Amino acid sequence: MRLRNVKGARQALEESRYVIENPQQYFGNWNSLFGNDNPIRIEVGMGKGKFILEQAKNNPDVNFVGIEMFSSVLVRAVQKLEAEEEEIKNLYLLCLNAEALPLIFAPGEVDRIYLNFSDPWPKDRHAKRRLTSPQFMNRYRSILKDDGVVEFKTDNTDLFNYSLESIPQAGWKIAGYTTDLHSSDMAEGNVMTEYEERFVRHGNKICKLIAYR
């Protein structure tokens, strides 16, 4: 799907206190930016930001970093953040391709990674671009703590079945999964994204898995 350019998006990102323009400078030292030693959790492909904003507000003792590669999408998350009555101090945003994660976070610096409704890249020749491909799972391994986890949600059954196969192939273990999240025990504490709310309204079932190193 072709994304529509949003006029002034790049400037809005540059001017926002929530967007880090040169994240490489915090490699191995992200806690200095947050000013504490709380665990760091990241969302890769955060879209318009509903999920990670709600997570940050619900978990003030956790630091969050939202990652989105398209400025025209990320600017919507910036608008949400700046519309909040109180400043959100445990959340920063990056306009970044997730392939660069090992250059941004040091080994063991991240506690948890969220993947929500990622692009399925349905063509076989694009499989390595899927965020649950072995290539990306290896990138996550390089930045996660030894006991860190990846949480993945999707409504795309083909992508989910692919993920159930590809993640163990990359040397990970799947701690649990469901093909009907909202009717399962895994629904407890679930925070929905914009996409998820829309899919649920239309009767789509949501798949979820949790994987660990």
N, C-alpha and C positions, 0 to 999 in steps of 0.2 A: 504494500500500500504506500502510495506516495504521500509524504508529509507536506503539509502546507507551511510555507515560510511565515513566520510571525515577525512583522516589522518591529524593529527595535529590540528583538529578543537578546541579541548578543550584548548590546549596551546595558540592558536591564540586568543581565547576569554579572557583568563587570562591576556594576554599581551596588550589587547586593552584598551585604555583610555575610550572608549565608553561603555564598558561592566562593570556593577556594580556587583561584585562578592558576596557581602553580603548586599543585599538591605534592610534587616530588620533594619539596623542601621539608615536608613532615615525615618522610620515610624513616621509620623506626622511632618516631617521636611525636606521634599523633596526640598522645596524652598531654603534651605541652600546649597544644592548641586548645584542648578542652579544659585544661587547668586542673586535672584530676587523674586518678589511676583507675577509673571505672572501665569495665569491659567495653570493647568496641564491636558493634555489629553493623554490617553493611547490607544495603539492598542494591542488587545489580539489575539495571533496567527498571528504575523506580517510577517511570511514567510521570503522571501529574502529582504524585506525592502524597496521596491520601493515606496509604498504608504506613509509610515511614513517619509521617507527621504524627499520626495517632500513636504509633509505637513510642515515639520520643516523649509525647505528653503523658503516656501511661507508665513510662519507665524512666523517671528522672535520674535514677542511679546507673543508667546505661548510656553510653555515647553512641550516636548513630551517624553514619555517613551514607547519603543517597547518591547513587551513580546513574546517570542517564547520558547517552551519547548525543542526543538531539537537543540543540538549544531551544528549538521551537516547542518542545515538550517540557523541558526543564523549567522554562520561564513560567509555566502554569503553576508549578510547585512553588516557585519563588513568590508568586502572587499570593498563594495560599498562606505561606509563612508570614509574609509581611502584612497580611490582613489580620493576623492573630493579635488579640488585645495585649498579651504579654509576650516578651521576647522568649524564643525557644533557645535555650543555651546549650542543649546537648545534641544538636543536629547541624551538620554542614552538608553541602551539596557539591558534587563534581560533575562537570560536563566532560565526559571521558569515555573512550572505548574500553570495555572491560578487558581487552587483551593486555592493557598496560598495568593491570593490578599488581603484578610482582615488582613493578617499578615504583609503586605508590606506597605499598605496605610492606613492612619487613616480615621475615619469617616469624610466625607465632603472634603477630600483632593483632589479629582479628579473632573474635570469639565466635561469631556466627555470621552466616551469609544467607540472605533471603533471595530467592528467585521466584518472582510472581508473574505468571502469564507471559512468559518469554516468547519471542518470535519463534515459531516452530521450524522455520527454514525447511519446508517440506521436501525439496529436491535433494536427492542423495548426494549430489556433488557439493551441496552446501552443508553437509552434516557437521563438519568441524566448526561451523559458526554457531551451532546450537549451544546454549549456555549449560547444558548437561552433557556435552560431548567429552570424551576423554581429554581432549586438549584443554578445555576449560576446567575440568575437574582437577587437572594437574596444576593449573594456575591457582585454584583455590587451596590446594594442598600446601602450596608454597607460602601462603600468608596466614593460614589458620593455626590456632593453638592445637596441641596434640589431641585435646578432647573437644575440639571445635566441631560444629555441625553445619550442614547445608540443608535448608528447608526449601522445598520446591512445590509450587502450586500451578496447575494448569487446567484448562477445560478441554485441551486437545488430546484425545485418546492416543493418537499415533505418536505424538511427542512423549507422552507419559510412558507408553510401552517401550519406546526407544530408550528412555531414561532408565527404566528398570533393568535394561540389559547393559547399557553403556556405563553406568555408574559402577557396578561391580567389576566390569572389565578394566576400569581405571584403578582398581585396587581399593575401592571403598566398600563399606558395608551399609546396607539399608536397614535402619533400625525399625522402621514401620512405614506402612503406606495404606492408602485407601483410595478407592475409585468413586467414593461418594462422601466427600468430606463432611457435608452438613448433616448427614445422618449417622456419623461415626463419633467415637470417643475423641477423635482428634479435633473435633470442632470446638472443644472447650478453649476459651481464650482466643479464638480465631479473630483476626482483624482483616476485614475485607478491603480489597482494592476497588477502584472505580470499575474496572472490568468485571471483577467478581460480582459486584452488586448487580450489574446489568445481566450477566449470565444467569445468576440465580433467579432473577425476575422472569427470565425467559424459560426457566425450568431446566437449564443445563446442570449436569452434575460436575462437581469440582473434584479433581484428583490431587492428592498431596502425598509426598514422601519426605522422610527425614533420613539423611545419610551422614555417616561419620567416617573419619579416616581409618 
